[in-house]
Amino acid sequence: MNDTAVLDRRTDTLALALSAFDMRARMFDTRRMGCPALARGLQQVEDGWLAYNMARKDLMAASDPARDARDKSLYADVRAVEVRFERSSCARP
């Protein structure tokens, strides 16, 4: 598998983790999910972000405007998850 395919797969995995966290956060907000499950969601997002960045670093020479825009968007989404988790008052994993 080439580096671009690996990066695309990491992007998809991170997008799923971000979506799953959003669902977990909504369930947490309505008291249908507790802190441990919300913390697992945060961990999945952080793991996905790390894997994405490692794959992105391997491809740095092939940077382009579309990938740069995707990076900025993913970073904003990951940061929003972190902020939302911090507001939950749950202990970090």
mmCIF file as gemmi writes it, N, C-alpha and C atoms, coordinates in Angstrom:
data_model
loop_
_atom_site.group_PDB
_atom_site.id
_atom_site.type_symbol
_atom_site.label_atom_id
_atom_site.label_alt_id
_atom_site.label_comp_id
_atom_site.label_asym_id
_atom_site.label_entity_id
_atom_site.label_seq_id
_atom_site.pdbx_PDB_ins_code
_atom_site.Cartn_x
_atom_site.Cartn_y
_atom_site.Cartn_z
_atom_site.occupancy
_atom_site.B_iso_or_equiv
_atom_site.pdbx_formal_charge
_atom_site.auth_seq_id
_atom_site.auth_asym_id
_atom_site.pdbx_PDB_model_num
ATOM 1 N N . MET Axp A 1 ? 0.853 -1.178 0 1 0 ? 1 A 1
ATOM 2 C CA . MET Axp A 1 ? 0 0 0 1 0 ? 1 A 1
ATOM 3 C C . MET Axp A 1 ? 0.896 1.237 0 1 0 ? 1 A 1
ATOM 4 N N . ASN Axp A 2 ? 0.571 2.187 -0.875 1 0 ? 2 A 1
ATOM 5 C CA . ASN Axp A 2 ? 1.413 3.383 -0.94 1 0 ? 2 A 1
ATOM 6 C C . ASN Axp A 2 ? 1.056 4.358 0.182 1 0 ? 2 A 1
ATOM 7 N N . ASP Axp A 3 ? 1.928 5.349 0.369 1 0 ? 3 A 1
ATOM 8 C CA . ASP Axp A 3 ? 1.763 6.304 1.467 1 0 ? 3 A 1
ATOM 9 C C . ASP Axp A 3 ? 0.449 7.077 1.374 1 0 ? 3 A 1
ATOM 10 N N . THR Axp A 4 ? 0.033 7.418 0.162 1 0 ? 4 A 1
ATOM 11 C CA . THR Axp A 4 ? -1.21 8.16 -0.016 1 0 ? 4 A 1
ATOM 12 C C . THR Axp A 4 ? -2.407 7.326 0.434 1 0 ? 4 A 1
ATOM 13 N N . ALA Axp A 5 ? -2.41 6.06 0.092 1 0 ? 5 A 1
ATOM 14 C CA . ALA Axp A 5 ? -3.506 5.173 0.502 1 0 ? 5 A 1
ATOM 15 C C . ALA Axp A 5 ? -3.532 5.006 2.016 1 0 ? 5 A 1
ATOM 16 N N . VAL Axp A 6 ? -2.358 4.914 2.627 1 0 ? 6 A 1
ATOM 17 C CA . VAL Axp A 6 ? -2.283 4.806 4.088 1 0 ? 6 A 1
ATOM 18 C C . VAL Axp A 6 ? -2.851 6.077 4.723 1 0 ? 6 A 1
ATOM 19 N N . LEU Axp A 7 ? -2.466 7.229 4.204 1 0 ? 7 A 1
ATOM 20 C CA . LEU Axp A 7 ? -2.969 8.488 4.744 1 0 ? 7 A 1
ATOM 21 C C . LEU Axp A 7 ? -4.483 8.58 4.585 1 0 ? 7 A 1
ATOM 22 N N . ASP Axp A 8 ? -4.987 8.183 3.431 1 0 ? 8 A 1
ATOM 23 C CA . ASP Axp A 8 ? -6.433 8.223 3.214 1 0 ? 8 A 1
ATOM 24 C C . ASP Axp A 8 ? -7.16 7.299 4.182 1 0 ? 8 A 1
ATOM 25 N N . ARG Axp A 9 ? -6.602 6.139 4.431 1 0 ? 9 A 1
ATOM 26 C CA . ARG Axp A 9 ? -7.211 5.21 5.394 1 0 ? 9 A 1
ATOM 27 C C . ARG Axp A 9 ? -7.184 5.796 6.802 1 0 ? 9 A 1
ATOM 28 N N . ARG Axp A 10 ? -6.082 6.419 7.172 1 0 ? 10 A 1
ATOM 29 C CA . ARG Axp A 10 ? -5.986 7.066 8.49 1 0 ? 10 A 1
ATOM 30 C C . ARG Axp A 10 ? -7 8.212 8.614 1 0 ? 10 A 1
ATOM 31 N N . THR Axp A 11 ? -7.187 8.942 7.518 1 0 ? 11 A 1
ATOM 32 C CA . THR Axp A 11 ? -8.173 10.029 7.5 1 0 ? 11 A 1
ATOM 33 C C . THR Axp A 11 ? -9.57 9.471 7.745 1 0 ? 11 A 1
ATOM 34 N N . ASP Axp A 12 ? -9.908 8.396 7.057 1 0 ? 12 A 1
ATOM 35 C CA . ASP Axp A 12 ? -11.227 7.777 7.232 1 0 ? 12 A 1
ATOM 36 C C . ASP Axp A 12 ? -11.42 7.277 8.657 1 0 ? 12 A 1
ATOM 37 N N . THR Axp A 13 ? -10.399 6.665 9.224 1 0 ? 13 A 1
ATOM 38 C CA . THR Axp A 13 ? -10.473 6.155 10.597 1 0 ? 13 A 1
ATOM 39 C C . THR Axp A 13 ? -10.671 7.298 11.58 1 0 ? 13 A 1
ATOM 40 N N . LEU Axp A 14 ? -9.942 8.388 11.387 1 0 ? 14 A 1
ATOM 41 C CA . LEU Axp A 14 ? -10.087 9.55 12.259 1 0 ? 14 A 1
ATOM 42 C C . LEU Axp A 14 ? -11.485 10.149 12.117 1 0 ? 14 A 1
ATOM 43 N N . ALA Axp A 15 ? -11.983 10.246 10.901 1 0 ? 15 A 1
ATOM 44 C CA . ALA Axp A 15 ? -13.33 10.787 10.685 1 0 ? 15 A 1
ATOM 45 C C . ALA Axp A 15 ? -14.378 9.937 11.416 1 0 ? 15 A 1
ATOM 46 N N . LEU Axp A 16 ? -14.227 8.626 11.384 1 0 ? 16 A 1
ATOM 47 C CA . LEU Axp A 16 ? -15.149 7.748 12.112 1 0 ? 16 A 1
ATOM 48 C C . LEU Axp A 16 ? -15.058 7.98 13.615 1 0 ? 16 A 1
ATOM 49 N N . ALA Axp A 17 ? -13.843 8.119 14.124 1 0 ? 17 A 1
ATOM 50 C CA . ALA Axp A 17 ? -13.66 8.362 15.565 1 0 ? 17 A 1
ATOM 51 C C . ALA Axp A 17 ? -14.278 9.696 15.974 1 0 ? 17 A 1
ATOM 52 N N . LEU Axp A 18 ? -14.132 10.709 15.128 1 0 ? 18 A 1
ATOM 53 C CA . LEU Axp A 18 ? -14.724 12.021 15.418 1 0 ? 18 A 1
ATOM 54 C C . LEU Axp A 18 ? -16.252 11.922 15.455 1 0 ? 18 A 1
ATOM 55 N N . SER Axp A 19 ? -16.806 11.217 14.491 1 0 ? 19 A 1
ATOM 56 C CA . SER Axp A 19 ? -18.259 11.039 14.438 1 0 ? 19 A 1
ATOM 57 C C . SER Axp A 19 ? -18.761 10.239 15.639 1 0 ? 19 A 1
ATOM 58 N N . ALA Axp A 20 ? -18.035 9.189 15.983 1 0 ? 20 A 1
ATOM 59 C CA . ALA Axp A 20 ? -18.42 8.363 17.131 1 0 ? 20 A 1
ATOM 60 C C . ALA Axp A 20 ? -18.343 9.167 18.43 1 0 ? 20 A 1
ATOM 61 N N . PHE Axp A 21 ? -17.325 10.009 18.561 1 0 ? 21 A 1
ATOM 62 C CA . PHE Axp A 21 ? -17.233 10.839 19.764 1 0 ? 21 A 1
ATOM 63 C C . PHE Axp A 21 ? -18.43 11.774 19.861 1 0 ? 21 A 1
ATOM 64 N N . ASP Axp A 22 ? -18.824 12.357 18.743 1 0 ? 22 A 1
ATOM 65 C CA . ASP Axp A 22 ? -19.973 13.258 18.751 1 0 ? 22 A 1
ATOM 66 C C . ASP Axp A 22 ? -21.218 12.521 19.251 1 0 ? 22 A 1
ATOM 67 N N . MET Axp A 23 ? -21.404 11.304 18.78 1 0 ? 23 A 1
ATOM 68 C CA . MET Axp A 23 ? -22.541 10.501 19.231 1 0 ? 23 A 1
ATOM 69 C C . MET Axp A 23 ? -22.43 10.201 20.731 1 0 ? 23 A 1
ATOM 70 N N . ARG Axp A 24 ? -21.236 9.841 21.174 1 0 ? 24 A 1
ATOM 71 C CA . ARG Axp A 24 ? -21.019 9.576 22.599 1 0 ? 24 A 1
ATOM 72 C C . ARG Axp A 24 ? -21.3 10.824 23.436 1 0 ? 24 A 1
ATOM 73 N N . ALA Axp A 25 ? -20.84 11.975 22.953 1 0 ? 25 A 1
ATOM 74 C CA . ALA Axp A 25 ? -21.027 13.223 23.703 1 0 ? 25 A 1
ATOM 75 C C . ALA Axp A 25 ? -22.514 13.558 23.827 1 0 ? 25 A 1
ATOM 76 N N . ARG Axp A 26 ? -23.275 13.326 22.751 1 0 ? 26 A 1
ATOM 77 C CA . ARG Axp A 26 ? -24.718 13.574 22.827 1 0 ? 26 A 1
ATOM 78 C C . ARG Axp A 26 ? -25.375 12.628 23.827 1 0 ? 26 A 1
ATOM 79 N N . MET Axp A 27 ? -24.934 11.373 23.849 1 0 ? 27 A 1
ATOM 80 C CA . MET Axp A 27 ? -25.472 10.417 24.82 1 0 ? 27 A 1
ATOM 81 C C . MET Axp A 27 ? -25.056 10.8 26.236 1 0 ? 27 A 1
ATOM 82 N N . PHE Axp A 28 ? -23.838 11.268 26.397 1 0 ? 28 A 1
ATOM 83 C CA . PHE Axp A 28 ? -23.367 11.724 27.703 1 0 ? 28 A 1
ATOM 84 C C . PHE Axp A 28 ? -24.204 12.905 28.187 1 0 ? 28 A 1
ATOM 85 N N . ASP Axp A 29 ? -24.47 13.841 27.269 1 0 ? 29 A 1
ATOM 86 C CA . ASP Axp A 29 ? -25.247 15.033 27.626 1 0 ? 29 A 1
ATOM 87 C C . ASP Axp A 29 ? -26.659 14.683 28.102 1 0 ? 29 A 1
ATOM 88 N N . THR Axp A 30 ? -27.192 13.573 27.61 1 0 ? 30 A 1
ATOM 89 C CA . THR Axp A 30 ? -28.542 13.154 28.018 1 0 ? 30 A 1
ATOM 90 C C . THR Axp A 30 ? -28.49 12.035 29.056 1 0 ? 30 A 1
ATOM 91 N N . ARG Axp A 31 ? -27.344 11.852 29.658 1 0 ? 31 A 1
ATOM 92 C CA . ARG Axp A 31 ? -27.132 10.89 30.747 1 0 ? 31 A 1
ATOM 93 C C . ARG Axp A 31 ? -27.38 9.43 30.347 1 0 ? 31 A 1
ATOM 94 N N . ARG Axp A 32 ? -27.148 9.133 29.069 1 0 ? 32 A 1
ATOM 95 C CA . ARG Axp A 32 ? -27.261 7.75 28.604 1 0 ? 32 A 1
ATOM 96 C C . ARG Axp A 32 ? -25.891 7.093 28.457 1 0 ? 32 A 1
ATOM 97 N N . MET Axp A 33 ? -24.854 7.828 28.802 1 0 ? 33 A 1
ATOM 98 C CA . MET Axp A 33 ? -23.489 7.311 28.735 1 0 ? 33 A 1
ATOM 99 C C . MET Axp A 33 ? -22.673 7.994 29.817 1 0 ? 33 A 1
ATOM 100 N N . GLY Axp A 34 ? -21.765 7.255 30.43 1 0 ? 34 A 1
ATOM 101 C CA . GLY Axp A 34 ? -20.958 7.803 31.506 1 0 ? 34 A 1
ATOM 102 C C . GLY Axp A 34 ? -19.578 8.244 31.054 1 0 ? 34 A 1
ATOM 103 N N . CYS Axp A 35 ? -18.831 8.73 32.018 1 0 ? 35 A 1
ATOM 104 C CA . CYS Axp A 35 ? -17.477 9.231 31.75 1 0 ? 35 A 1
ATOM 105 C C . CYS Axp A 35 ? -16.542 8.188 31.132 1 0 ? 35 A 1
ATOM 106 N N . PRO Axp A 36 ? -16.549 6.921 31.604 1 0 ? 36 A 1
ATOM 107 C CA . PRO Axp A 36 ? -15.605 5.967 31.013 1 0 ? 36 A 1
ATOM 108 C C . PRO Axp A 36 ? -15.789 5.797 29.497 1 0 ? 36 A 1
ATOM 109 N N . ALA Axp A 37 ? -17.029 5.751 29.042 1 0 ? 37 A 1
ATOM 110 C CA . ALA Axp A 37 ? -17.285 5.593 27.604 1 0 ? 37 A 1
ATOM 111 C C . ALA Axp A 37 ? -16.894 6.855 26.843 1 0 ? 37 A 1
ATOM 112 N N . LEU Axp A 38 ? -17.156 8.019 27.42 1 0 ? 38 A 1
ATOM 113 C CA . LEU Axp A 38 ? -16.769 9.271 26.78 1 0 ? 38 A 1
ATOM 114 C C . LEU Axp A 38 ? -15.241 9.366 26.689 1 0 ? 38 A 1
ATOM 115 N N . ALA Axp A 39 ? -14.56 8.934 27.743 1 0 ? 39 A 1
ATOM 116 C CA . ALA Axp A 39 ? -13.095 8.942 27.75 1 0 ? 39 A 1
ATOM 117 C C . ALA Axp A 39 ? -12.535 7.989 26.695 1 0 ? 39 A 1
ATOM 118 N N . ARG Axp A 40 ? -13.181 6.836 26.498 1 0 ? 40 A 1
ATOM 119 C CA . ARG Axp A 40 ? -12.745 5.904 25.445 1 0 ? 40 A 1
ATOM 120 C C . ARG Axp A 40 ? -12.876 6.577 24.081 1 0 ? 40 A 1
ATOM 121 N N . GLY Axp A 41 ? -13.944 7.327 23.891 1 0 ? 41 A 1
ATOM 122 C CA . GLY Axp A 41 ? -14.116 8.046 22.628 1 0 ? 41 A 1
ATOM 123 C C . GLY Axp A 41 ? -13.021 9.071 22.408 1 0 ? 41 A 1
ATOM 124 N N . LEU Axp A 42 ? -12.662 9.792 23.456 1 0 ? 42 A 1
ATOM 125 C CA . LEU Axp A 42 ? -11.564 10.755 23.354 1 0 ? 42 A 1
ATOM 126 C C . LEU Axp A 42 ? -10.271 10.037 22.995 1 0 ? 42 A 1
ATOM 127 N N . GLN Axp A 43 ? -10.015 8.907 23.625 1 0 ? 43 A 1
ATOM 128 C CA . GLN Axp A 43 ? -8.798 8.15 23.342 1 0 ? 43 A 1
ATOM 129 C C . GLN Axp A 43 ? -8.756 7.689 21.885 1 0 ? 43 A 1
ATOM 130 N N . GLN Axp A 44 ? -9.897 7.274 21.358 1 0 ? 44 A 1
ATOM 131 C CA . GLN Axp A 44 ? -9.952 6.858 19.955 1 0 ? 44 A 1
ATOM 132 C C . GLN Axp A 44 ? -9.636 8.028 19.023 1 0 ? 44 A 1
ATOM 133 N N . VAL Axp A 45 ? -10.155 9.203 19.343 1 0 ? 45 A 1
ATOM 134 C CA . VAL Axp A 45 ? -9.863 10.385 18.527 1 0 ? 45 A 1
ATOM 135 C C . VAL Axp A 45 ? -8.375 10.717 18.615 1 0 ? 45 A 1
ATOM 136 N N . GLU Axp A 46 ? -7.826 10.711 19.816 1 0 ? 46 A 1
ATOM 137 C CA . GLU Axp A 46 ? -6.403 11.041 19.972 1 0 ? 46 A 1
ATOM 138 C C . GLU Axp A 46 ? -5.511 10.02 19.271 1 0 ? 46 A 1
ATOM 139 N N . ASP Axp A 47 ? -5.867 8.736 19.371 1 0 ? 47 A 1
ATOM 140 C CA . ASP Axp A 47 ? -5.094 7.696 18.672 1 0 ? 47 A 1
ATOM 141 C C . ASP Axp A 47 ? -5.182 7.881 17.155 1 0 ? 47 A 1
ATOM 142 N N . GLY Axp A 48 ? -6.383 8.2 16.675 1 0 ? 48 A 1
ATOM 143 C CA . GLY Axp A 48 ? -6.56 8.426 15.243 1 0 ? 48 A 1
ATOM 144 C C . GLY Axp A 48 ? -5.796 9.641 14.756 1 0 ? 48 A 1
ATOM 145 N N . TRP Axp A 49 ? -5.77 10.69 15.56 1 0 ? 49 A 1
ATOM 146 C CA . TRP Axp A 49 ? -5.035 11.911 15.214 1 0 ? 49 A 1
ATOM 147 C C . TRP Axp A 49 ? -3.538 11.636 15.145 1 0 ? 49 A 1
ATOM 148 N N . LEU Axp A 50 ? -3.033 10.87 16.101 1 0 ? 50 A 1
ATOM 149 C CA . LEU Axp A 50 ? -1.616 10.52 16.101 1 0 ? 50 A 1
ATOM 150 C C . LEU Axp A 50 ? -1.271 9.685 14.863 1 0 ? 50 A 1
ATOM 151 N N . ALA Axp A 51 ? -2.082 8.683 14.566 1 0 ? 51 A 1
ATOM 152 C CA . ALA Axp A 51 ? -1.828 7.832 13.394 1 0 ? 51 A 1
ATOM 153 C C . ALA Axp A 51 ? -1.895 8.649 12.102 1 0 ? 51 A 1
ATOM 154 N N . TYR Axp A 52 ? -2.865 9.551 12.027 1 0 ? 52 A 1
ATOM 155 C CA . TYR Axp A 52 ? -2.99 10.411 10.853 1 0 ? 52 A 1
ATOM 156 C C . TYR Axp A 52 ? -1.733 11.267 10.689 1 0 ? 52 A 1
ATOM 157 N N . ASN Axp A 53 ? -1.293 11.885 11.774 1 0 ? 53 A 1
ATOM 158 C CA . ASN Axp A 53 ? -0.113 12.753 11.699 1 0 ? 53 A 1
ATOM 159 C C . ASN Axp A 53 ? 1.147 11.991 11.331 1 0 ? 53 A 1
ATOM 160 N N . MET Axp A 54 ? 1.271 10.772 11.814 1 0 ? 54 A 1
ATOM 161 C CA . MET Axp A 54 ? 2.44 9.964 11.446 1 0 ? 54 A 1
ATOM 162 C C . MET Axp A 54 ? 2.409 9.652 9.95 1 0 ? 54 A 1
ATOM 163 N N . ALA Axp A 55 ? 1.24 9.295 9.43 1 0 ? 55 A 1
ATOM 164 C CA . ALA Axp A 55 ? 1.117 9.013 7.996 1 0 ? 55 A 1
ATOM 165 C C . ALA Axp A 55 ? 1.337 10.294 7.187 1 0 ? 55 A 1
ATOM 166 N N . ARG Axp A 56 ? 0.829 11.407 7.684 1 0 ? 56 A 1
ATOM 167 C CA . ARG Axp A 56 ? 0.973 12.69 6.983 1 0 ? 56 A 1
ATOM 168 C C . ARG Axp A 56 ? 2.436 13.107 6.921 1 0 ? 56 A 1
ATOM 169 N N . LYS Axp A 57 ? 3.163 12.871 8.009 1 0 ? 57 A 1
ATOM 170 C CA . LYS Axp A 57 ? 4.594 13.21 8.056 1 0 ? 57 A 1
ATOM 171 C C . LYS Axp A 57 ? 5.359 12.416 6.997 1 0 ? 57 A 1
ATOM 172 N N . ASP Axp A 58 ? 4.987 11.145 6.817 1 0 ? 58 A 1
ATOM 173 C CA . ASP Axp A 58 ? 5.639 10.313 5.804 1 0 ? 58 A 1
ATOM 174 C C . ASP Axp A 58 ? 5.403 10.837 4.387 1 0 ? 58 A 1
ATOM 175 N N . LEU Axp A 59 ? 4.348 11.618 4.217 1 0 ? 59 A 1
ATOM 176 C CA . LEU Axp A 59 ? 3.965 12.109 2.898 1 0 ? 59 A 1
ATOM 177 C C . LEU Axp A 59 ? 4.261 13.598 2.732 1 0 ? 59 A 1
ATOM 178 N N . MET Axp A 60 ? 4.962 14.207 3.658 1 0 ? 60 A 1
ATOM 179 C CA . MET Axp A 60 ? 5.159 15.653 3.683 1 0 ? 60 A 1
ATOM 180 C C . MET Axp A 60 ? 5.626 16.22 2.345 1 0 ? 60 A 1
ATOM 181 N N . ALA Axp A 61 ? 6.439 15.508 1.639 1 0 ? 61 A 1
ATOM 182 C CA . ALA Axp A 61 ? 6.957 16.024 0.37 1 0 ? 61 A 1
ATOM 183 C C . ALA Axp A 61 ? 5.833 16.213 -0.65 1 0 ? 61 A 1
ATOM 184 N N . ALA Axp A 62 ? 4.733 15.49 -0.485 1 0 ? 62 A 1
ATOM 185 C CA . ALA Axp A 62 ? 3.632 15.549 -1.454 1 0 ? 62 A 1
ATOM 186 C C . ALA Axp A 62 ? 2.511 16.463 -0.962 1 0 ? 62 A 1
ATOM 187 N N . SER Axp A 63 ? 2.859 17.48 -0.216 1 0 ? 63 A 1
ATOM 188 C CA . SER Axp A 63 ? 1.853 18.408 0.296 1 0 ? 63 A 1
ATOM 189 C C . SER Axp A 63 ? 1.177 19.144 -0.853 1 0 ? 63 A 1
ATOM 190 N N . ASP Axp A 64 ? -0.113 19.388 -0.69 1 0 ? 64 A 1
ATOM 191 C CA . ASP Axp A 64 ? -0.848 20.156 -1.681 1 0 ? 64 A 1
ATOM 192 C C . ASP Axp A 64 ? -1.972 20.915 -0.968 1 0 ? 64 A 1
ATOM 193 N N . PRO Axp A 65 ? -2.56 21.913 -1.642 1 0 ? 65 A 1
ATOM 194 C CA . PRO Axp A 65 ? -3.591 22.736 -0.979 1 0 ? 65 A 1
ATOM 195 C C . PRO Axp A 65 ? -4.776 21.936 -0.434 1 0 ? 65 A 1
ATOM 196 N N . ALA Axp A 66 ? -5.209 20.91 -1.144 1 0 ? 66 A 1
ATOM 197 C CA . ALA Axp A 66 ? -6.35 20.118 -0.679 1 0 ? 66 A 1
ATOM 198 C C . ALA Axp A 66 ? -6.004 19.376 0.613 1 0 ? 66 A 1
ATOM 199 N N . ARG Axp A 67 ? -4.831 18.776 0.658 1 0 ? 67 A 1
ATOM 200 C CA . ARG Axp A 67 ? -4.41 18.071 1.881 1 0 ? 67 A 1
ATOM 201 C C . ARG Axp A 67 ? -4.188 19.051 3.027 1 0 ? 67 A 1
ATOM 202 N N . ASP Axp A 68 ? -3.629 20.209 2.716 1 0 ? 68 A 1
ATOM 203 C CA . ASP Axp A 68 ? -3.42 21.218 3.761 1 0 ? 68 A 1
ATOM 204 C C . ASP Axp A 68 ? -4.753 21.674 4.344 1 0 ? 68 A 1
ATOM 205 N N . ALA Axp A 69 ? -5.757 21.854 3.498 1 0 ? 69 A 1
ATOM 206 C CA . ALA Axp A 69 ? -7.089 22.242 3.968 1 0 ? 69 A 1
ATOM 207 C C . ALA Axp A 69 ? -7.692 21.123 4.825 1 0 ? 69 A 1
ATOM 208 N N . ARG Axp A 70 ? -7.492 19.882 4.391 1 0 ? 70 A 1
ATOM 209 C CA . ARG Axp A 70 ? -7.994 18.751 5.175 1 0 ? 70 A 1
ATOM 210 C C . ARG Axp A 70 ? -7.313 18.702 6.528 1 0 ? 70 A 1
ATOM 211 N N . ASP Axp A 71 ? -6.009 18.936 6.557 1 0 ? 71 A 1
ATOM 212 C CA . ASP Axp A 71 ? -5.273 18.961 7.834 1 0 ? 71 A 1
ATOM 213 C C . ASP Axp A 71 ? -5.873 19.978 8.793 1 0 ? 71 A 1
ATOM 214 N N . LYS Axp A 72 ? -6.114 21.184 8.278 1 0 ? 72 A 1
ATOM 215 C CA . LYS Axp A 72 ? -6.657 22.257 9.125 1 0 ? 72 A 1
ATOM 216 C C . LYS Axp A 72 ? -8.048 21.897 9.63 1 0 ? 72 A 1
ATOM 217 N N . SER Axp A 73 ? -8.858 21.317 8.78 1 0 ? 73 A 1
ATOM 218 C CA . SER Axp A 73 ? -10.212 20.925 9.167 1 0 ? 73 A 1
ATOM 219 C C . SER Axp A 73 ? -10.187 19.816 10.223 1 0 ? 73 A 1
ATOM 220 N N . LEU Axp A 74 ? -9.345 18.811 9.999 1 0 ? 74 A 1
ATOM 221 C CA . LEU Axp A 74 ? -9.231 17.724 10.973 1 0 ? 74 A 1
ATOM 222 C C . LEU Axp A 74 ? -8.708 18.239 12.309 1 0 ? 74 A 1
ATOM 223 N N . TYR Axp A 75 ? -7.715 19.133 12.26 1 0 ? 75 A 1
ATOM 224 C CA . TYR Axp A 75 ? -7.187 19.693 13.502 1 0 ? 75 A 1
ATOM 225 C C . TYR Axp A 75 ? -8.29 20.422 14.265 1 0 ? 75 A 1
ATOM 226 N N . ALA Axp A 76 ? -9.084 21.21 13.557 1 0 ? 76 A 1
ATOM 227 C CA . ALA Axp A 76 ? -10.175 21.945 14.208 1 0 ? 76 A 1
ATOM 228 C C . ALA Axp A 76 ? -11.183 20.973 14.824 1 0 ? 76 A 1
ATOM 229 N N . ASP Axp A 77 ? -11.477 19.89 14.12 1 0 ? 77 A 1
ATOM 230 C CA . ASP Axp A 77 ? -12.424 18.896 14.646 1 0 ? 77 A 1
ATOM 231 C C . ASP Axp A 77 ? -11.867 18.194 15.884 1 0 ? 77 A 1
ATOM 232 N N . VAL Axp A 78 ? -10.584 17.85 15.851 1 0 ? 78 A 1
ATOM 233 C CA . VAL Axp A 78 ? -9.951 17.2 17.004 1 0 ? 78 A 1
ATOM 234 C C . VAL Axp A 78 ? -9.92 18.166 18.186 1 0 ? 78 A 1
ATOM 235 N N . ARG Axp A 79 ? -9.592 19.393 17.926 1 0 ? 79 A 1
ATOM 236 C CA . ARG Axp A 79 ? -9.556 20.397 19.007 1 0 ? 79 A 1
ATOM 237 C C . ARG Axp A 79 ? -10.948 20.587 19.607 1 0 ? 79 A 1
ATOM 238 N N . ALA Axp A 80 ? -11.972 20.582 18.775 1 0 ? 80 A 1
ATOM 239 C CA . ALA Axp A 80 ? -13.348 20.714 19.272 1 0 ? 80 A 1
ATOM 240 C C . ALA Axp A 80 ? -13.72 19.536 20.177 1 0 ? 80 A 1
ATOM 241 N N . VAL Axp A 81 ? -13.26 18.337 19.834 1 0 ? 81 A 1
ATOM 242 C CA . VAL Axp A 81 ? -13.501 17.165 20.682 1 0 ? 81 A 1
ATOM 243 C C . VAL Axp A 81 ? -12.814 17.367 22.027 1 0 ? 81 A 1
ATOM 244 N N . GLU Axp A 82 ? -11.577 17.819 22.008 1 0 ? 82 A 1
ATOM 245 C CA . GLU Axp A 82 ? -10.851 18.027 23.258 1 0 ? 82 A 1
ATOM 246 C C . GLU Axp A 82 ? -11.55 19.051 24.141 1 0 ? 82 A 1
ATOM 247 N N . VAL Axp A 83 ? -12.003 20.145 23.551 1 0 ? 83 A 1
ATOM 248 C CA . VAL Axp A 83 ? -12.706 21.181 24.308 1 0 ? 83 A 1
ATOM 249 C C . VAL Axp A 83 ? -14.008 20.62 24.882 1 0 ? 83 A 1
ATOM 250 N N . ARG Axp A 84 ? -14.734 19.89 24.063 1 0 ? 84 A 1
ATOM 251 C CA . ARG Axp A 84 ? -15.998 19.306 24.534 1 0 ? 84 A 1
ATOM 252 C C . ARG Axp A 84 ? -15.752 18.336 25.682 1 0 ? 84 A 1
ATOM 253 N N . PHE Axp A 85 ? -14.686 17.533 25.577 1 0 ? 85 A 1
ATOM 254 C CA . PHE Axp A 85 ? -14.373 16.592 26.652 1 0 ? 85 A 1
ATOM 255 C C . PHE Axp A 85 ? -13.999 17.348 27.922 1 0 ? 85 A 1
ATOM 256 N N . GLU Axp A 86 ? -13.193 18.388 27.795 1 0 ? 86 A 1
ATOM 257 C CA . GLU Axp A 86 ? -12.784 19.169 28.967 1 0 ? 86 A 1
ATOM 258 C C . GLU Axp A 86 ? -13.988 19.737 29.699 1 0 ? 86 A 1
ATOM 259 N N . ARG Axp A 87 ? -15.02 20.139 28.951 1 0 ? 87 A 1
ATOM 260 C CA . ARG Axp A 87 ? -16.226 20.679 29.568 1 0 ? 87 A 1
ATOM 261 C C . ARG Axp A 87 ? -17.043 19.62 30.31 1 0 ? 87 A 1
ATOM 262 N N . SER Axp A 88 ? -16.795 18.348 30.022 1 0 ? 88 A 1
ATOM 263 C CA . SER Axp A 88 ? -17.573 17.263 30.627 1 0 ? 88 A 1
ATOM 264 C C . SER Axp A 88 ? -17.211 17.042 32.088 1 0 ? 88 A 1
ATOM 265 N N . SER Axp A 89 ? -16.076 17.531 32.53 1 0 ? 89 A 1
ATOM 266 C CA . SER Axp A 89 ? -15.539 17.308 33.875 1 0 ? 89 A 1
ATOM 267 C C . SER Axp A 89 ? -15.153 15.864 34.143 1 0 ? 89 A 1
ATOM 268 N N . CYS Axp A 90 ? -15.078 15.051 33.094 1 0 ? 90 A 1
ATOM 269 C CA . CYS Axp A 90 ? -14.618 13.668 33.235 1 0 ? 90 A 1
ATOM 270 C C . CYS Axp A 90 ? -13.081 13.659 33.313 1 0 ? 90 A 1
ATOM 271 N N . ALA Axp A 91 ? -12.543 12.625 33.954 1 0 ? 91 A 1
ATOM 272 C CA . ALA Axp A 91 ? -11.09 12.475 34.029 1 0 ? 91 A 1
ATOM 273 C C . ALA Axp A 91 ? -10.555 12.045 32.676 1 0 ? 91 A 1
ATOM 274 N N . ARG Axp A 92 ? -9.431 12.634 32.289 1 0 ? 92 A 1
ATOM 275 C CA . ARG Axp A 92 ? -8.787 12.244 31.013 1 0 ? 92 A 1
ATOM 276 C C . ARG Axp A 92 ? -8.309 10.802 31.108 1 0 ? 92 A 1
ATOM 277 N N . PRO Axp A 93 ? -8.398 10.1 29.97 1 0 ? 93 A 1
ATOM 278 C CA . PRO Axp A 93 ? -7.928 8.682 29.987 1 0 ? 93 A 1
ATOM 279 C C . PRO Axp A 93 ? -6.428 8.596 30.136 1 0 ? 93 A 1
